[in-house]
Amino acid sequence: MHVIDFRYHLVSLVAIFLALALGIVIGSAALNGQVSALTTLRGALETNAKDLRSQVVDDAAFAASVTATLVKGALRGERVLLVTTPDTPGSLVSAIKPVLVQAGAAMTGQLMLRPELADPARTNALQDLVVSVAPAGITLPGGAAVAQAAVELAAALLGPPGAPGLSAAAAEK
């Protein structure tokens, strides 16, 4: 039987720890380059985000300063029904109403569409409903059922009582 002496064990342990230390050094050097690149990229993205936020603020200030002049009287005497979806932010609705008043529109109300109208899974049911209840004389546009429903809704809401309906072009105005 052959006995392994202590020096063999010592050399093996030194080789293992040397390999472990070498792996840590090489690995940390490779990661250091990636960390440096990611840090640089993060700085560039933060600068870009700051610039974009500043641009949004500037654009909003410009829009606020010219809105009254641009819309003044554009809708004088027109009845306006504000149609929103459940996803429409309240802040957007609050911002639009004064602009419509500045434009001279007579606000007749606000209508919030049900979430089912925009559900892609119910497109066929909406299409069937639109076709079955379309007033006589209305020309529905091609395309999505939601667009057709909007034209039909506009025709029903904006037409005089008992009227045969509006064309798609008139309803889209």
N, C-alpha and C positions, 0 to 999 in steps of 0.2 A: 504494500500500500504506500502510495506517495503522499506526503504531507506538504501542503502549500504553506510556505513560510510567510512571515509577517511582512516582509518587504513587498511581496507580490500584492498583498491586500492594500498596503499603503500606496503603492504606485496606482492601483486601480481606483482607489478613492480620490487621489489627487487628480487623475485623468477625468473622473466624473465631475468633480467640482470645477475643474478648469473648463470643461465643455459647457457646464451650466453658466459660468461667469461669462464666457465668450458669447453664448446665446443671448444672455441678457444685454450685453453691450451692443451687439449687432442689432437686436430687436429694438432697443431704445433709440438707436441712431436712426433707424428706418422710420419709427413712429415720430421722432422729433421733426423730421422733414415734413411729414403729413400734418402734424399739429401746426407747424409754422404756416403751411399753405392754407389750412383751414382758418387760422387766425387772420391772415391777410384777406381771405375771401369774406369773412364775417365783417371785418372793418369796412370793406368796399360796399357790402350789402347794407350796413347801417347808414353809411353816407348816402347811398342811393335812396333808402327809405326816408331819410331826413329831407332830402331834396324834393322827393315826391310829395311829402306832407306839406312842405312849404308851397309847392306849386298848387296843390289843392286849395290851400287857404287863399292864395292869390286869385285863383280862378273863381272861388266862391265870392270873394270881395268884389271882383269885377262884375260878376253876374248880378250881384245885389245892387251895384251902383247903376247898371244900365237897364235893369228889368222894367222899371216903371216907365221909362222913356220908350222902350221898344214895344211894350204891350198896350200902351195907353189907347183905349178906344178900339182896339182890334176886334173885340167881341161885343161891341155896343149893341144892345137889344137882343142878343142871342141868349136863349135858354141853355143852361149847362147842367147836366146831371153828371156828377163825379162818380165813375164806376171804378171800384177797387177790387183787388183780390185779397184773400186772407193773409197773403204774404206782404202786402203793401205796408211799409212802415208808417206808423202814425205821424212821425215827423215829416214825412214826404207829403202826406195829406194836409197837414197843418201849413206847410210851406206853399202848396199849390193854391189853396183857397184864396189867400190875399192877392195872389197874382191874377187869378180869374176875376176878382172884383176890380182890380186896377185896370184890367182889360175891358171892363164895362159889361161883363157877363152877368146875367141874372141867374144866380145859383138856385136851382129848383130842388136839389137834394143830393144825397149820396147813397149809392147802391153798392153793397158789398156782395160780390159773387160767392157762391158756395164753393168749397174746396173741390167738390166732385166735378165741376166744370173743367178744371185743368188736369184732372187725373188721367194719365195716358191709358190706363187700363179700361177706362170707361168711354173711350173715343167713339166706338161703334154705337153705344147707347145714345150718346149725345148727338151723333150724326142722324140717327133715326128720329130722335125727338125734334131736331131742327127741321128736318124735311116734313115731318107730319104736322107741325104747327105753323109753318111759314105762311104769312098772310098772302092772299092772292095779289099778284102783281109784283112781288118782291123778287129781285134777281140776286140770288146768293152767289158770293164770290167762290172761286175754286180754292182749294187748299184745306187747311185744318178746320176741323169741326168747331173749334173754339172761335176762329175768325168768323165763321158763318153764324154762330150763335150771337156774336157781338153785333153783327150787321142786323140780324133779326131783332135783337133787343133794341138797338137804336131806332129801327123802323117802327117798332111798337111804341116806344117811348116818345119819339119826336113827331110822329105823324098825328094829324088831327083825328079826333074820335070818328070812327066809321070810315076812315080813308082806306083805299085799297092797299096802301103800303108804299114804300119808297124803293127806288132803285138802289143797288149797292153803292153807286157813286154818291148819291145823295145821302145815304145813311152813313157813309164813312166820313162825311164832313162833320 
